[in-house]
Amino acid sequence: MNILKKIEIQEKKNENKVKIKRGRIIKIGLYDRKEPIIGIGLKNKKNKIGLKISKRRAKVIFYIPRRGHMIKEINVFWDKKKN
């Protein structure tokens, strides 16, 4: 069996386990990546939105200012616990 096929099947299994309680699906294009990040946006209190990504196993927290649409801070945290 192809290694890429195995990874694809594993990603599908991981996606099924993710439960969406609240939030909306967000698509973000980053400068470093060719593919945009797609995930579930969870609203926080202090004008920040947390993004959970099951496929790439990353958390993205970015700041949205009150005026304008520019995103000032983008921090990417990779989850090492899930392997």
Secondary structure as GFF3:
##gff-version 3
##sequence-region A 1 83
A	DSSP	alpha_helix	3	17	.	.	.	ID=ss1
A	DSSP	beta_strand	24	28	.	.	.	ID=ss2
A	DSSP	beta_strand	37	43	.	.	.	ID=ss3
A	DSSP	beta_strand	48	53	.	.	.	ID=ss4
A	DSSP	beta_strand	58	63	.	.	.	ID=ss5
A	DSSP	beta_strand	74	78	.	.	.	ID=ss6
###
